[in-house]
Amino acid sequence: MLQKWTNNAIAIIRIIIGCFMIIHGMEIFSHEKMQGYIDWKLPYPVLMLYFGKSCELLAGILLFFGLFTRLGALIMAGSMTSITFMIGHGKFYMEDQHPFLFVLFAFIFFFDGGNKWSLDNMLFKKKR
């Protein structure tokens, strides 16, 4: 019984986190937002910003629908890890908690995979 509720809770959290990532990734379509990020000290800032926002958008879509969930989780973990340690100061215990929490959620989704309410479950479920 508890397992059923746990699977439901993780699915709901996956969908919500997917929405958050989509919202962050949608900034790629806002020229003003993207210009504000140019001040970050990045090599090839325009390329890196558009690549990062594209990764956030793709990861969000994959997680929201639960399609290739593990791949979406890896993309989200990579993107948020680079934000935590390359753009941020690596202080995941204080200043950079927000992106680092996404990394931790990505690990949960990677190990859990596309569980309940996912296209992975519908399309790739093994027959018993």
Backbone as numpy.savetxt, mean C-alpha at the origin, in Angstrom:
# Nx Ny Nz CAx CAy CAz Cx Cy Cz
-14.90 -20.27 15.06 -15.72 -19.07 15.06 -14.86 -17.80 15.06
-13.82 -17.82 15.91 -12.93 -16.66 15.98 -12.19 -16.46 14.66
-11.81 -17.56 14.00 -11.12 -17.47 12.72 -11.97 -16.76 11.67
-13.28 -17.04 11.68 -14.18 -16.38 10.73 -14.17 -14.87 10.93
-14.24 -14.43 12.17 -14.24 -13.00 12.46 -12.89 -12.38 12.15
-11.81 -13.12 12.41 -10.49 -12.62 12.09 -10.34 -12.40 10.59
-10.78 -13.38 9.79 -10.71 -13.24 8.33 -11.54 -12.06 7.85
-12.72 -11.86 8.43 -13.55 -10.72 8.05 -12.86 -9.41 8.40
-12.27 -9.34 9.59 -11.60 -8.12 10.03 -10.42 -7.78 9.13
-9.61 -8.77 8.80 -8.44 -8.53 7.94 -8.90 -8.10 6.55
-9.99 -8.68 6.05 -10.51 -8.28 4.74 -10.98 -6.83 4.76
-11.68 -6.44 5.81 -12.15 -5.06 5.93 -10.97 -4.10 6.02
-9.97 -4.46 6.81 -8.78 -3.61 6.94 -8.05 -3.52 5.61
-7.94 -4.63 4.86 -7.30 -4.63 3.54 -8.01 -3.67 2.59
-9.32 -3.71 2.60 -10.10 -2.83 1.72 -9.91 -1.36 2.11
-9.92 -1.06 3.40 -9.73 0.32 3.86 -8.33 0.82 3.53
-7.32 -0.01 3.80 -5.94 0.38 3.48 -5.79 0.57 1.97
-6.45 -0.28 1.18 -6.44 -0.10 -0.27 -7.01 1.25 -0.65
-8.10 1.66 -0.01 -8.69 2.99 -0.27 -7.71 4.10 0.09
-7.04 3.97 1.24 -6.05 4.98 1.63 -4.94 5.09 0.59
-4.46 3.94 0.12 -3.38 3.96 -0.87 -3.86 4.56 -2.19
-5.09 4.27 -2.57 -5.65 4.88 -3.79 -5.71 6.39 -3.65
-6.15 6.86 -2.49 -6.23 8.30 -2.24 -4.84 8.93 -2.34
-3.83 8.29 -1.73 -2.46 8.81 -1.82 -1.97 8.77 -3.27
-2.27 7.70 -3.98 -1.82 7.55 -5.36 -2.51 8.50 -6.32
-3.74 8.87 -6.01 -4.49 9.78 -6.90 -3.86 11.17 -6.96
-2.96 11.46 -6.02 -2.27 12.75 -6.06 -1.44 12.90 -7.33
-1.18 11.79 -8.02 -0.43 11.84 -9.26 -1.14 12.70 -10.31
-2.46 12.84 -10.17 -3.25 13.62 -11.12 -3.42 15.08 -10.71
-2.79 15.47 -9.60 -2.85 16.85 -9.12 -1.48 17.50 -9.32
-1.40 18.36 -10.30 -0.13 19.03 -10.60 0.36 19.84 -9.39
-0.56 20.49 -8.70 -0.17 21.32 -7.54 0.43 20.45 -6.44
-0.20 19.33 -6.15 0.32 18.42 -5.11 1.70 17.91 -5.48
1.85 17.50 -6.73 3.13 16.95 -7.17 4.23 18.01 -7.13
3.90 19.25 -7.46 4.88 20.34 -7.39 5.33 20.56 -5.95
4.42 20.38 -5.01 4.78 20.54 -3.60 5.79 19.51 -3.12
5.79 18.33 -3.74 6.72 17.27 -3.36 8.09 17.42 -4.01
8.21 18.29 -4.99 9.48 18.47 -5.70 10.58 18.95 -4.74
10.19 19.64 -3.66 11.17 20.17 -2.71 11.92 19.07 -1.96
11.38 17.86 -1.97 12.08 16.76 -1.31 13.41 16.54 -2.00
14.39 16.25 -1.26 15.74 16.06 -1.80 15.86 14.63 -2.35
15.43 14.46 -3.59 15.48 13.15 -4.24 16.32 13.24 -5.51
17.02 12.17 -5.86 17.64 12.15 -7.18 16.53 11.97 -8.22
16.61 12.69 -9.31 15.58 12.64 -10.35 14.19 12.81 -9.72
13.92 13.95 -9.11 12.70 14.11 -8.31 11.40 13.88 -9.07
11.29 14.36 -10.28 10.04 14.20 -11.02 9.79 12.73 -11.32
10.81 12.05 -11.82 10.68 10.62 -12.12 10.34 9.82 -10.87
11.07 10.08 -9.79 10.85 9.35 -8.53 9.45 9.60 -7.97
9.00 10.85 -8.03 7.68 11.17 -7.50 6.57 10.48 -8.29
6.65 10.55 -9.60 5.61 9.92 -10.41 5.66 8.41 -10.31
6.85 7.84 -10.19 6.97 6.40 -10.00 6.38 6.00 -8.65
6.71 6.74 -7.60 6.21 6.44 -6.26 4.70 6.54 -6.17
4.14 7.60 -6.73 2.69 7.78 -6.69 1.99 6.72 -7.54
2.62 6.32 -8.65 2.05 5.24 -9.47 2.04 3.93 -8.68
3.11 3.68 -7.94 3.16 2.48 -7.10 2.07 2.51 -6.03
1.87 3.65 -5.41 0.83 3.77 -4.40 -0.54 3.50 -5.00
-0.81 4.06 -6.16 -2.10 3.87 -6.82 -2.30 2.40 -7.21
-1.30 1.80 -7.80 -1.39 0.39 -8.21 -1.57 -0.51 -6.99
-0.78 -0.30 -5.96 -0.90 -1.11 -4.75 -2.29 -0.97 -4.14
-2.81 0.24 -4.12 -4.15 0.47 -3.56 -5.23 -0.26 -4.34
-5.14 -0.22 -5.65 -6.14 -0.91 -6.47 -6.06 -2.41 -6.25
-4.83 -2.96 -6.25 -4.67 -4.40 -6.05 -5.17 -4.83 -4.67
-4.87 -4.05 -3.64 -5.33 -4.40 -2.30 -6.84 -4.24 -2.16
-7.38 -3.18 -2.71 -8.82 -2.95 -2.60 -9.61 -4.12 -3.18
-9.22 -4.54 -4.37 -9.94 -5.64 -5.01 -9.44 -7.01 -4.57
-8.31 -7.06 -3.89 -7.76 -8.34 -3.48 -7.29 -9.15 -4.67
-6.79 -8.48 -5.68 -6.27 -9.12 -6.87 -4.74 -9.06 -6.82
-4.11 -10.21 -6.91 -2.65 -10.29 -6.74 -2.25 -9.55 -5.45
-2.91 -9.93 -4.38 -2.78 -9.24 -3.09 -1.34 -9.20 -2.61
-0.65 -10.32 -2.74 0.74 -10.35 -2.26 1.63 -9.40 -3.06
1.42 -9.32 -4.35 2.17 -8.37 -5.18 1.85 -6.93 -4.76
0.57 -6.63 -4.55 0.18 -5.30 -4.08 0.81 -4.96 -2.75
0.88 -5.97 -1.86 1.50 -5.75 -0.55 2.99 -5.46 -0.69
3.66 -6.17 -1.59 5.10 -5.92 -1.81 5.33 -4.53 -2.38
4.49 -4.12 -3.32 4.62 -2.78 -3.90 4.41 -1.72 -2.82
3.38 -1.92 -1.99 3.11 -0.96 -0.92 4.26 -0.94 0.08
4.79 -2.10 0.45 5.91 -2.16 1.40 7.13 -1.45 0.84
7.43 -1.66 -0.43 8.59 -1.00 -1.03 8.44 0.51 -1.08
7.27 0.95 -1.49 7.01 2.38 -1.60 7.06 3.05 -0.23
6.41 2.46 0.74 6.35 3.07 2.07 7.68 2.96 2.82
8.44 1.90 2.55 9.78 1.79 3.15 10.69 2.89 2.61
10.60 3.15 1.30 11.43 4.22 0.74 11.01 5.58 1.28
9.72 5.77 1.50 9.27 7.04 2.10 9.79 7.16 3.52
9.74 6.07 4.28 10.18 6.10 5.67 11.67 6.38 5.79
12.48 5.71 4.96 13.92 5.77 5.16 14.67 6.67 4.18
14.12 6.93 3.01 14.82 7.79 2.05 14.32 9.22 2.11
13.01 9.38 2.13 12.43 10.72 2.16 12.34 11.20 3.60
11.87 10.31 4.48 11.82 10.64 5.90 13.20 10.48 6.51
13.24 10.51 7.80 14.51 10.43 8.52 14.75 9.04 9.11
13.87 8.08 8.79 14.03 6.73 9.32 13.60 6.60 10.76
12.99 7.62 11.30 12.53 7.57 12.69 11.11 7.02 12.73
11.01 5.72 12.43 9.71 5.08 12.35 9.02 4.99 13.71
9.74 5.22 14.76 9.19 5.20 16.11 8.65 6.57 16.52
8.89 7.60 15.71 8.40 8.94 16.04 7.85 9.66 14.82
8.72 10.30 14.04 8.30 11.20 12.97 7.70 10.47 11.76
8.21 9.29 11.45 7.81 8.60 10.23 6.90 7.41 10.51
6.08 7.52 11.53 5.19 6.42 11.90 4.15 6.13 10.83
3.60 7.15 10.22 2.52 6.97 9.26 2.92 6.05 8.10
3.99 6.35 7.36 4.35 5.43 6.28 4.82 4.07 6.79
5.44 4.04 7.97 5.91 2.76 8.49 4.75 1.85 8.90
3.65 2.42 9.35 2.48 1.60 9.65 1.95 0.92 8.39
2.03 1.61 7.25 1.65 0.97 5.99 2.57 -0.21 5.67
3.85 -0.10 6.01 4.77 -1.22 5.81 4.32 -2.42 6.64
3.96 -2.17 7.90 3.51 -3.27 8.76 2.23 -3.91 8.24
1.30 -3.09 7.78 0.08 -3.64 7.18 0.42 -4.46 5.94
1.39 -4.00 5.16 1.78 -4.74 3.96 2.27 -6.13 4.32
3.01 -6.26 5.41 3.46 -7.58 5.83 2.28 -8.48 6.19
1.29 -7.93 6.86 0.10 -8.71 7.19 -0.57 -9.20 5.91
-0.76 -8.32 4.94 -1.44 -8.70 3.70 -0.59 -9.65 2.87
0.73 -9.50 2.93 1.59 -10.41 2.19 1.46 -11.83 2.73
1.51 -11.98 4.03 1.45 -13.32 4.62 0.04 -13.90 4.60
-0.97 -13.05 4.66 -2.35 -13.53 4.64 -2.84 -13.78 3.22
-2.33 -13.02 2.27 -2.75 -13.18 0.87 -4.17 -12.65 0.66
-4.72 -13.02 -0.46 -6.09 -12.60 -0.78 -7.05 -13.56 -0.11
-7.45 -13.20 1.07 -8.29 -14.09 1.84 -9.75 -13.85 1.48
-10.50 -13.43 2.41 -11.93 -13.24 2.21 -12.21 -12.01 1.36
-13.27 -12.04 0.63 -13.75 -10.93 -0.20 -12.67 -10.43 -1.16
-11.98 -11.33 -1.80 -10.94 -10.92 -2.72 -11.11 -11.64 -4.05
-10.64 -10.98 -5.10 -10.64 -11.62 -6.42 -9.67 -12.80 -6.44
-8.58 -12.71 -5.67 -7.66 -13.85 -5.57 -8.41 -15.10 -5.11
-9.21 -14.93 -4.09 -9.97 -16.05 -3.53 -10.97 -16.60 -4.55
-11.60 -15.72 -5.29 -12.60 -16.15 -6.27 -11.95 -16.80 -7.50
-10.86 -16.23 -7.96 -10.26 -16.70 -9.21 -9.27 -17.85 -9.03
-8.54 -17.85 -7.93 -7.43 -18.80 -7.78 -7.62 -19.79 -6.64
-8.80 -19.85 -6.07 -9.04 -20.74 -4.94 -8.85 -22.18 -5.40
-8.07 -22.90 -4.63 -7.81 -24.30 -4.96 -9.02 -25.13 -4.60
-9.38 -26.00 -5.50 -10.51 -26.90 -5.25 -10.04 -28.01 -4.32
-10.88 -28.33 -3.35 -10.51 -29.39 -2.39 -11.21 -30.66 -2.72
